[in-house]
Amino acid sequence: AYGFRHVLVMEVAYGQVPRALRAERHRRAAAWLDGLPGGFTAGLRTRHRLRAAALARMTGAADPDQLAAVRRDLDEHDRPGRFDQAMAVAEAVLAEPAGEGTRDLELAARACRDRILRDRAHAAAAVQAAGGVLTGESEA
């Protein structure tokens, strides 16, 4: 994986690339991540889609397809058994600065995150009430 050791180095390097080109590269990265198996890339893919949409908006070329794809990601993962992916998508949405046309997406991400946290709290309480043994487990 590639990364920068210091945020200022990243900002300078990133600033050298025109916004339209950065938006295109973020779109391409999200498309590449779409092709990988499993949902472990959900949060990273969401961050690339959100950055592509924000950069496109800054250049005056709106990209509603990216925001629609983020909404589909959130809807797809917001179900039992996919809580980690849903949380990754929701946290990626909430980490981005609010932008034009993202209010509904932010509200959906907050609702998703709150639902997951509430479900996890209920599950933890049920485990505690059962004496620390998960329901359905046999005692050894």
N, C-alpha and C positions, 0 to 999 in steps of 0.2 A: 504494500500500500504506500501511496505517496502522501506526504504531509509536510508541513512547514514547522520548523522548530520554534519560530517566534512569530507572533501575530503581525508585527510591523513588516517583516519580510514578506509575509503572505499578502498584506495589503498593497505593498509596492508592486509586487509581481502581478497581482490580480489587476491592479489599476492600469497596467501597461496594455492589457487586452481590451479592445473596444467592447462596449456593452452588448451590442448585437451579436458579436461573435461569442461572448461569454454565455449569452442566453441560448444560442444554438448548441454550444458544448454541454450546457446543463441539460438541454432537451435530449441530446444524444446519450449522455450518461444515464439518464432516467430510462431511455428506451433500451439500452444495453442491460441495465439492472432488471428490466421487465423480463428479459429472456433467461434469467438465471432461475434455477429451480428453487422451490420453497419460498417461504415468506420472510426469511431472515433479513432481507434487504429492504423491507417495507419503509422503515424510517429514513434510510439513506436515499431511497428513490423519491420519497416525498420531499426531502430537502432539496434535491436537484430540481424537481418539478416546481416547487415554490420559488426557487431562485430564478429559474427560467422565466416564470411568469412575472416576477418583480423586475427583472432586467428588461424584459420586453416592454413592460409598462413604462419604464424610465426612458426608453427610446421612442415611445409613442406608438409602438406596435403591440397592442394588447394581445395576450395569448390565453383566451378563456379555456382552451382545450387542456392546458396544464392544470388549471384550477379544477376543472371538471374531473380530470384523472385523479387528483388528490381526493376529491369527494368520493369517487368510486373506491379508492383505496381504503378510506375511512369506513365506508359502508361495508366493504368486503370483509374487513378484519374485525369489525365490531360485532362479534358473536362468540359464544362459548368455545373454548379451545384455542382461540386466536388472540387472547388478551395481550400477550407480549407484543405482537405485531400491531394491534390496534393502539396500544399505549405508545409505541414508537412513532406511529403516524400522528397521533394526537399531539404528542410532545414536539414533534417537528413543526407542526402547524403553529402551535402556541409559541415556539421559539422565534418565529419570524416576525418582523415588525408588521403591524397592521397595514394593509394596503387597500387600494380601491378595489371593491368587489370581493373582499375576503371576510367580511363581517359574518355572513352566514356560515362560512367554513370554520371560522374561529368558534362560533357558538356550538356548532356540531362537534368540534374537537373537545371543547370543554365538557359538553354533555357526555361524550364517550369516555373521557378520562374520569369524570366523576362517577359514572356508572361502574367502571372497572374498579375504582378504589372502594366504592360501596360494596360491590360483590366480594372483593377480597377481604374486606373487614368482616362481612357476614360469615364467610368461610372460616376465617381465623377464629371468630367467636364460636362457631359450631365445633371446631376442633378442640378449643379450650373447654367447652361444655361437655365434650365427650371424654374428658380426661386426657387430652393430648393425643388421642388416637383418631386417625382419619376414619370417617364412616366407611364401612365396607372392607376395611383391612382386617385380616384375621390376626389374632394374637399368637405370637410364636412361643 
